[in-house]
């Protein structure tokens, strides 16, 4: 992952909300600016319209899902979409990687309807700290989602429409339990770069190698540790999983080129593998035998989970990768790259990808499969989430289209809901889409 001073200031590139027209509502939206002083005025757009949530019923009646009053703006939605497609600057570490990958991409049919818009909630402001790291939204049920909002990790219940702060890292945080290896002095002003939530366990990773572990059903913080004191210490990704013994573990990918495996039963570092380049994301196979490792190299790797040794190189991407995910069948997995592609691989034959899927604007920064293996969602840095019909060979997709940077996406474990975090000073929000069910027996009666 890029680690330059301008990243901290969110310099131009991957995330400007548009330089189309200074009078446009998006003009000059740049990540990293504090919003706390402007929270009240940001409830209004630049035309002083009160911005409200949008329900499925309102969307069916023609309201914009983000509440953008296109009829009062000097540009239509279609024209602004075209301008975004033409002007959005994809961040590349290897020049022209996006153009270079185009010839390999498989054309997909659009028009799939797998998840339908349910609600857009503006009281939940999803935020991003590092422009390349977009795993900041995690669902634990079809009604429950956790996300980063400034210095807080918050829980949102779509059932009760209530927002609750779960962890605030703006000041000092320290563990309230004593475990060997835990930093009892804790951390101050942690900048959360990534997070993961599964069942009752929340783990936040920080810019300086911090790891903060909290059980959602217990008060306080359980465990704090620092993966490394290296200068280049950003925690890029976290994956929580069950080991073969049944113990809960998590794997942390770090910019210091390390992958570390922690046992959460004993709160101990169990394994530490080192690679030739910064590791941006890992995914453990469903059988626990191999790990997909991607990072600051066009080639990814499949490695043995016990030894960390390379089993096979993954060759095909043209830039650095930031996303990976396994299909529950344990054969298929996907990798997402700054060359604007998601590549689908079959672990039984890794000579070339099964499929190469293309984004519209930029890098593929987050990938998720549904737990039943029916669908895969991939998120670009902004504006587009693509949902593919996996069972039919990724040939058809649903394109979810909006305006704003994407902080993360997450299917609920039961596959019923899809949550998408959108960062924008004015229109930042949380989308919920619900799975469409085909009740064919009803159709036969109509």
C-alpha positions in Angstrom: 0.0 0.0 0.0 1.2 3.5 -0.8 2.7 5.2 2.2 3.5 8.8 1.4 3.0 12.0 3.2 0.4 13.1 0.7 -1.7 10.0 1.4 -2.2 11.3 4.9 -3.5 14.5 3.6 -5.6 12.7 1.0 -4.0 14.4 -2.0 -5.8 14.4 -5.3 -6.4 11.2 -7.2 -8.7 8.4 -6.1 -11.2 10.3 -4.1 -12.1 13.7 -5.2 -15.9 14.1 -5.4 -15.7 16.0 -8.7 -14.1 18.9 -10.3 -16.8 19.4 -12.7 -18.2 22.8 -11.8 -17.4 24.8 -8.7 -21.1 25.4 -8.1 -21.8 21.7 -8.2 -22.8 20.2 -4.8 -19.8 17.8 -5.0 -17.1 20.3 -5.8 -14.1 20.2 -3.6 -15.1 17.2 -1.6 -11.8 15.8 -0.3 -11.3 13.1 2.3 -9.6 13.9 5.5 -11.2 17.3 6.2 -12.9 17.4 9.5 -16.7 17.3 9.4 -17.4 17.7 13.1 -17.6 21.5 12.8 -19.9 21.3 9.9 -22.2 18.5 11.0 -25.3 20.8 11.2 -24.8 22.6 7.9 -24.1 19.3 6.2 -27.7 18.2 6.8 -28.5 20.6 4.0 -27.3 20.6 0.4 -25.9 23.7 -1.3 -29.4 24.8 -2.2 -30.4 24.7 1.5 -32.6 21.7 1.0 -32.9 19.6 4.1 -31.5 16.2 3.1 -33.6 13.3 4.3 -33.4 9.5 4.3 -34.8 7.7 1.4 -37.1 4.6 1.7 -37.9 2.0 -0.9 -41.4 3.4 -1.3 -40.0 6.9 -1.9 -37.5 5.6 -4.4 -40.3 3.8 -6.3 -42.2 7.1 -6.5 -39.1 8.6 -8.2 -37.1 10.2 -5.3 -33.4 10.0 -5.8 -32.0 7.2 -3.5 -29.4 9.7 -2.1 -31.9 12.6 -1.9 -30.1 14.6 -4.5 -32.5 17.2 -6.0 -31.5 16.8 -9.6 -34.5 18.8 -10.8 -33.1 21.9 -9.1 -29.5 21.4 -10.2 -27.8 22.9 -13.3 -26.9 19.4 -14.5 -28.9 16.2 -15.0 -28.0 12.9 -13.3 -27.2 11.4 -16.6 -24.9 14.2 -17.6 -23.1 14.2 -14.3 -22.7 10.4 -14.5 -21.1 10.9 -17.9 -18.8 13.6 -16.6 -17.7 11.4 -13.6 -16.9 8.5 -16.0 -14.8 10.8 -18.1 -13.0 12.7 -15.4 -12.6 10.4 -12.4 -8.9 9.7 -11.9 -8.1 6.2 -10.9 -5.1 5.8 -8.6 -2.4 3.6 -10.1 1.0 2.6 -8.8 1.9 1.2 -12.2 1.0 3.7 -15.0 -1.7 2.7 -17.5 -2.5 -0.5 -15.7 -6.3 0.2 -16.2 -6.0 0.6 -19.9 -3.6 -2.4 -20.2 -6.1 -4.8 -18.6 -9.1 -3.9 -20.8 -8.5 -6.3 -23.6 -8.7 -9.3 -21.1 -12.0 -8.3 -19.6 -15.1 -10.4 -20.1 -18.2 -8.5 -21.2 -21.0 -9.1 -18.8 -24.7 -8.6 -19.3 -26.2 -5.8 -17.2 -29.8 -5.7 -15.9 -29.6 -8.4 -13.1 -31.9 -7.6 -10.2 -30.6 -9.6 -7.2 -30.8 -7.0 -4.4 -33.4 -4.3 -4.3 -33.0 -0.9 -2.7 -34.4 -0.8 0.8 -33.2 2.4 2.5 -30.6 5.1 2.5 -29.7 6.3 6.0 -28.0 9.7 6.3 -27.8 9.7 10.1 -25.1 7.1 9.7 -22.0 8.8 8.3 -19.5 6.3 7.0 -16.0 7.7 6.7 -12.6 6.6 5.2 -9.1 7.2 6.6 -6.9 5.8 3.9 -8.0 6.0 0.3 -6.8 2.5 -0.6 -8.3 0.7 2.4 -12.1 0.2 2.1 -13.1 -2.6 4.5 -14.9 -0.4 7.0 -18.4 -1.8 6.9 -19.3 -5.2 8.5 -22.8 -6.8 8.9 -23.5 -9.4 11.6 -27.2 -9.9 10.7 -29.7 -8.6 8.2 -30.5 -5.7 10.7 -27.1 -5.1 12.3 -24.1 -3.4 10.8 -20.8 -1.9 12.2 -18.9 0.9 10.5 -16.3 3.6 11.0 -17.5 7.1 11.5 -14.7 9.6 12.2 -13.1 8.4 15.5 -16.0 6.0 16.4 -17.0 2.5 15.4 -20.7 2.6 15.5 -23.5 0.0 15.4 -26.6 0.7 13.3 -29.8 -1.3 13.7 -32.0 -1.0 10.7 -34.7 -2.7 12.8 -34.9 0.0 15.5 -33.2 2.8 13.4 -30.8 3.4 16.3 -27.2 4.3 16.2 -24.9 3.3 19.1 -21.2 4.1 19.6 -19.3 0.9 20.3 -15.7 2.1 20.4 -14.3 5.6 20.5 -10.6 5.9 19.7 -10.2 9.7 19.7 -8.7 9.7 23.2 -7.1 7.0 25.2 -8.1 3.3 25.0 -6.7 0.5 27.1 -7.7 -3.1 27.9 -9.8 -3.7 31.0 -8.7 -7.4 31.0 -5.2 -8.7 31.7 -3.7 -11.1 29.2 0.0 -12.0 28.5 1.3 -9.8 25.7 -1.5 -7.2 25.9 -0.4 -3.6 26.0 -2.0 -2.5 29.3 -1.1 1.1 28.7 -3.2 1.0 25.5 -3.2 3.6 22.8 -4.0 7.3 22.3 -5.7 8.8 19.3 -5.7 5.6 17.2 -6.2 6.2 13.5 -8.3 3.2 12.4 -7.2 2.0 8.9 -9.2 -1.2 8.8 -11.6 -3.3 10.9 -13.4 -6.6 11.0 -16.5 -7.8 12.9 -17.8 -11.3 13.2 -20.3 -12.6 15.6 -19.4 -10.8 18.9 -15.8 -10.0 18.1 -14.7 -6.6 16.8 -11.1 -6.0 15.8 -9.8 -2.5 14.7 -6.4 -2.1 13.1 -4.5 1.2 13.1 -1.9 3.2 11.2 0.9 2.5 13.7 0.3 -1.3 13.8 -2.2 -1.1 16.6 -4.7 -3.9 17.1 -7.7 -3.3 19.4 -9.9 -6.3 20.2 -13.3 -6.0 21.8 -16.1 -8.4 22.5 -19.4 -6.8 21.7 -21.2 -8.6 24.5 -18.7 -7.5 27.2 -17.9 -4.0 28.5 -14.6 -2.4 27.7 -11.7 -3.6 25.5 -10.3 -7.1 25.9 -6.9 -7.0 24.3 -4.5 -4.4 22.7 -1.3 -5.2 20.9 1.1 -3.6 18.4 2.1 -5.8 15.5 5.3 -3.9 14.8 7.3 -0.8 15.7 8.4 -0.5 12.1 7.9 3.0 10.6 5.8 1.4 7.8 3.3 -0.2 10.1 -0.2 0.4 8.7 -2.7 -2.5 9.4 -4.1 -3.0 5.9 -6.7 -5.8 6.5 -8.0 -8.1 9.2 -9.8 -11.5 8.8 -11.5 -13.3 11.6 -11.9 -17.1 11.3 -12.4 -20.4 13.1 -9.3 -22.6 13.3 -9.5 -26.4 12.8 -9.6 -26.8 16.6 -12.6 -24.5 16.8 -10.7 -21.6 18.4 -11.4 -18.1 17.1 -8.3 -16.6 15.3 -7.7 -13.5 13.3 -5.1 -12.7 10.6 -3.7 -9.2 10.2 -2.1 -8.0 6.9 0.5 -5.3 7.4 2.5 -2.8 5.4 5.7 -4.1 7.0 5.4 -7.1 4.7 4.1 -9.4 7.5 1.0 -11.6 8.0 0.3 -12.4 11.6 -2.1 -15.0 13.0 -3.5 -14.5 16.5 -5.3 -17.0 18.7 -8.1 -15.2 20.5 -8.6 -18.0 23.0 -5.2 -17.5 24.4 -4.6 -13.9 23.0 -1.3 -15.0 21.5 0.5 -14.5 18.3 0.7 -18.0 16.8 2.3 -17.4 13.4 4.2 -14.6 11.6 5.0 -14.9 7.9 7.1 -12.4 6.0 6.9 -11.6 2.3 8.9 -9.5 -0.2 6.3 -6.7 -0.4 3.7 -5.0 1.8 0.6 -7.3 2.2 -2.6 -5.5 1.6 -5.2 -8.3 2.0 -5.4 -12.0 2.9 -8.2 -14.6 2.6 -8.1 -18.0 4.2 -9.6 -20.9 2.2 -12.8 -22.4 3.7 -10.9 -25.6 4.5 -8.2 -23.6 6.2 -5.3 -25.0 4.2 -4.2 -22.2 2.0 -4.2 -18.4 2.1 -4.6 -15.9 -0.8 -2.1 -13.1 -0.3 -2.1 -9.9 -2.3 -0.3 -6.6 -1.9 2.2 -4.2 -3.5 3.0 -6.5 -6.4 1.0 -7.3 -9.5 1.5 -11.1 -8.7 -0.5 -12.5 -5.8 0.3 -15.8 -4.0 -1.4 -18.8 -2.7 0.5 -19.9 0.4 0.4 -22.9 2.8 -1.5 -21.7 6.0 0.7 -23.7 8.3 4.2 -22.8 6.9 3.5 -19.6 4.9 5.4 -21.1 2.0 4.3 -20.3 -1.5 2.2 -22.9 -3.2 1.5 -21.0 -6.4 1.9 -17.5 -7.9 -1.2 -15.7 -9.2 -0.1 -14.0 -12.4 -2.3 -11.7 -14.5 -3.0 -8.5 -12.7 -1.1 -5.4 -13.8 -1.0 -3.3 -10.6 -1.2 -3.6 -6.8 -4.1 -5.6 -5.3 -6.2 -4.6 -2.3 -9.0 -7.2 -2.1 -9.5 -11.0 -2.1 -12.3 -13.4 -1.1 -13.0 -17.1 -1.3 -16.2 -18.6 -2.6 -17.7 -21.0 0.1 -17.1 -24.0 -2.2 -13.4 -23.7 -1.5 -12.4 -23.9 -5.2 -13.1 -20.4 -6.5 -11.6 -17.2 -5.2 -11.4 -13.6 -6.4 -8.7 -10.8 -6.3 -9.3 -7.1 -6.8 -6.7 -4.7 -8.2 -5.9 -1.1 -9.1 -5.8 -2.2 -12.8 -9.7 -1.9 -12.5 -10.3 -5.6 -12.6 -11.5 -8.4 -10.4 -10.0 -11.7 -11.4 -11.8 -15.0 -10.7 -9.5 -18.0 -10.1 -10.0 -21.7 -9.7 -7.5 -23.2 -7.2 -7.5 -26.4 -9.1 -6.0 -24.7 -12.2 -4.2 -21.4 -11.5 -2.5 -21.1 -14.9 -4.9 -18.3 -15.8 -8.0 -16.6 -14.3 -11.4 -18.2 -15.0 -12.8 -14.7 -15.6 -11.7 -11.0 -15.6 -14.4 -8.6 -14.6 -14.0 -4.9 -15.1 -14.9 -1.8 -13.1 -16.2 1.5 -14.6 -14.2 4.1 -12.7 -11.3 2.6 -10.9 -9.7 -0.1 -8.7 -11.6 -3.0 -7.2 -11.1 -2.3 -3.5 -13.5 -4.7 -1.8 -14.9 -8.1 -2.7 -17.5 -10.2 -0.9 -19.3 -13.5 -1.7 -22.7 -14.4 -0.1 -22.5 -17.3 2.3 -24.6 -19.5 0.0 -22.2 -18.8 -2.9 -24.9 -17.4 -5.2 -23.6 -13.9 -5.5 -20.4 -11.9 -5.4 -20.2 -8.1 -4.9 -17.2 -6.0 -5.8 -16.8 -2.3 -5.0 -14.9 0.3 -6.9 -13.4 3.3 -5.0 -16.5 5.3 -5.8 -20.0 5.3 -7.4 -20.3 1.6 -8.4 -20.9 -1.7 -6.7 -21.3 -4.7 -9.0 -23.2 -7.8 -7.9 -22.6 -10.9 -10.1 -24.6 -14.1 -10.5 -21.9 -16.6 -9.5 -23.9 -19.7 -10.2 -24.3 -18.6 -13.9 -20.6 -18.1 -14.5 -20.4 -14.3 -13.7 -22.1 -13.7 -17.0 -24.8 -11.3 -15.7 -24.5 -8.5 -13.1 -26.5 -5.9 -11.2 -24.9 -2.6 -11.2 -25.6 -0.4 -8.2 -25.0 3.2 -9.2 -24.7 6.3 -6.9 -22.3 9.1 -6.2 -19.7 9.0 -3.5 -16.6 7.2 -2.2 -17.2 3.7 -0.9 -16.0 2.9 2.6 -17.0 -0.8 2.4 -19.6 -3.3 1.6 -21.0 -6.3 3.5 -23.5 -9.0 2.9 -25.4 -10.2 6.0 -24.4 -13.7 7.0 -27.9 -15.0 6.0 -27.4 -13.2 2.6 -30.7 -11.2 3.0 -29.1 -7.8 3.2 -26.3 -5.9 1.4 -24.9 -2.8 3.2 -22.8 -0.2 1.4 -21.1 2.7 3.2 -20.8 6.0 1.2 -18.5 8.8 2.1 -19.3 12.3 1.1 -19.4 15.5 3.1 -23.0 16.2 2.1 -24.4 12.9 0.9 -22.5 10.5 3.1 -24.8 7.6 4.2 -25.4 3.9 4.6 -27.3 2.0 1.9 -29.2 -1.1 2.6 -30.3 -3.4 -0.2 -32.4 -6.5 0.4 -32.2 -9.8 -1.5 -34.9 -10.4 -4.1 -36.6 -13.7 -3.7 -38.1 -15.5 -6.6 -41.4 -16.9 -5.5 -42.1 -18.6 -8.8 -45.2 -20.3 -7.5 -46.8 -16.8 -7.0 -46.0 -15.9 -10.6 -47.9 -19.0 -11.8 -51.0 -17.7 -10.0 -50.9 -14.2 -11.5 
